[in-house]
Amino acid sequence: MKNLIFLFGMLIALQVNAEIFKCKDANNKISYQNNPCSTTTVGKVRKDADVSEEDRLKAQGRVDAVFERERQKNADEERERLARQERAKEFQLQKEAKANEDKKMKLLERQVIAAEQGVIASKQARIAAERAQIAAEDARRASQTPTQKQRLQCRPDYTGGLICD
């Protein structure tokens, strides 16, 4: 396709008497030049002077159509490239948003765990205080004389501790 565009461009740009040689190199690659081939000449493109004005206009129309198709193809490729970039940006943003959400969730989990540990610690402290109170009450009762001893009645309270009267 590029060779065709190059050929048509050269045809338009060349002087009236110029000849174009179609050459094939050792790798079987075709090229066009305005000097005779140093390797194998595949053919000659007819002289510009031999072309009628009608044929010249038709060729110019075909060249313009090729250029327009190439321009459209390039524009489509550029739009696709930009769309891929946009999708990649969206994906990256989603990935970053998910990472941020994961960080927030881990932070919340740590906060919940810390709060639960605080509640557990306060319950343990309250239970220890209640046990110490009971132990102190038992020690006080044990130290009382037999006439001072009273029978304590204990009952569980709503927190799982004991209330003694």
C-alpha positions in Angstrom: 0.0 0.0 0.0 2.8 2.4 0.9 4.6 1.5 -2.3 1.5 2.4 -4.3 1.2 5.7 -2.5 4.9 6.3 -3.1 4.5 5.4 -6.8 1.5 7.7 -7.3 3.3 10.5 -5.4 6.3 10.1 -7.7 4.1 10.1 -10.8 2.5 13.3 -9.9 5.8 15.0 -8.8 8.0 13.9 -11.7 8.7 16.1 -14.7 6.9 15.3 -18.0 9.8 13.4 -19.5 10.8 11.4 -16.5 10.8 7.6 -16.5 10.2 5.4 -13.5 12.0 2.1 -13.2 10.5 -0.8 -11.2 13.4 -2.7 -9.5 13.7 -5.9 -7.5 16.6 -6.3 -5.1 18.3 -9.5 -3.9 15.6 -9.9 -1.2 12.9 -9.7 -3.9 11.8 -6.3 -2.5 10.2 -4.1 -5.1 11.2 -0.4 -5.3 10.6 2.4 -7.7 13.3 4.9 -8.8 13.9 7.4 -11.6 17.4 5.9 -12.4 17.9 2.6 -14.1 18.1 -0.4 -11.7 21.4 -1.5 -10.4 20.0 -5.0 -9.8 17.0 -6.5 -11.7 14.7 -4.2 -13.7 11.1 -5.6 -13.4 9.6 -3.0 -15.7 9.2 0.6 -16.6 6.4 2.8 -15.8 5.3 4.7 -18.9 6.5 8.2 -19.5 4.4 11.0 -18.1 4.3 12.6 -21.5 2.5 9.6 -22.9 -0.5 10.0 -20.6 -3.5 11.9 -21.8 -5.1 14.6 -19.8 -8.1 12.4 -19.1 -5.9 9.5 -17.9 -3.9 12.0 -15.8 -7.1 13.2 -14.1 -8.3 9.7 -13.5 -4.9 8.8 -12.0 -5.0 11.9 -9.9 -8.5 10.9 -8.7 -7.3 7.4 -7.8 -4.3 8.9 -6.0 -6.6 11.2 -4.1 -8.8 8.3 -3.2 -5.8 6.3 -2.0 -4.6 9.2 0.0 -8.1 9.7 1.5 -8.4 6.1 2.4 -4.9 6.2 4.0 -5.9 9.4 5.9 -9.1 7.7 7.0 -7.3 4.6 8.1 -4.8 6.7 10.0 -7.6 8.6 11.6 -9.4 5.4 12.6 -6.1 3.9 14.0 -5.6 7.1 16.0 -9.2 7.0 17.4 -8.6 3.3 18.3 -5.3 4.2 20.0 -7.0 7.0 21.9 -9.8 4.7 22.9 -7.3 2.1 24.1 -5.5 4.7 26.1 -8.8 5.9 27.6 -9.8 2.3 28.6 -6.3 1.8 30.1 -6.8 5.0 32.1 -10.2 3.9 33.3 -8.8 0.5 34.2 -6.0 2.2 36.2 -8.5 4.5 38.0 -10.7 1.5 38.9 -7.6 -0.4 40.1 -6.6 2.5 42.2 -10.1 3.0 43.5 -10.3 -0.7 44.5 -6.9 -0.4 46.2 -8.1 2.6 48.2 -11.3 0.8 49.1 -9.2 -2.2 50.3 -7.1 0.1 52.4 -10.2 1.7 53.9 -11.7 -1.7 54.7 -8.5 -2.9 56.3 -8.4 0.3 58.4 -12.0 -0.2 59.4 -11.3 -3.8 60.3 -8.4 -2.7 62.5 -10.6 0.0 64.2 -13.3 -2.6 64.8 -10.8 -5.0 66.3 -9.3 -2.3 68.5 -12.8 -1.3 69.7 -13.7 -4.9 70.4 -10.4 -5.4 72.3 -11.2 -2.2 74.3 -14.6 -3.6 75.2 -13.1 -6.9 76.2 -10.4 -5.2 78.3 -13.1 -3.1 80.1 -15.2 -6.2 80.8 -12.1 -8.0 82.1 -11.3 -5.1 84.3 -14.8 -4.9 85.6 -14.8 -8.7 86.3 -11.5 -8.4 88.1 -12.8 -5.5 90.2 -15.9 -7.5 91.1 -13.8 -10.5 92.0 -11.6 -8.3 94.1 -14.7 -6.8 95.8 -16.1 -10.3 96.5 -12.7 -11.4 97.8 -12.6 -8.4 100.0 -16.1 -9.0 101.3 -15.2 -12.7 102.0 -12.1 -11.6 103.8 -14.1 -9.1 105.8 -16.7 -11.7 106.7 -14.0 -14.2 107.7 -12.5 -11.7 110.0 -15.8 -10.9 111.8 -16.8 -12.5 115.0 -19.4 -15.2 114.9 -22.1 -12.8 116.1 -21.3 -10.2 113.4 -21.5 -12.7 110.5 -24.3 -12.2 108.3 -25.3 -14.4 105.5 -24.9 -12.6 102.1 -27.2 -13.2 99.3 -25.7 -12.8 95.9 -27.4 -12.8 92.5 -26.1 -12.3 89.0 -26.5 -8.9 87.4 -27.2 -8.1 83.7 -23.5 -7.9 82.8 -22.6 -11.3 84.0 -21.2 -10.1 87.4 -22.6 -10.7 90.9 -24.5 -8.4 93.2 -24.2 -9.3 96.8 -26.6 -7.8 99.5 
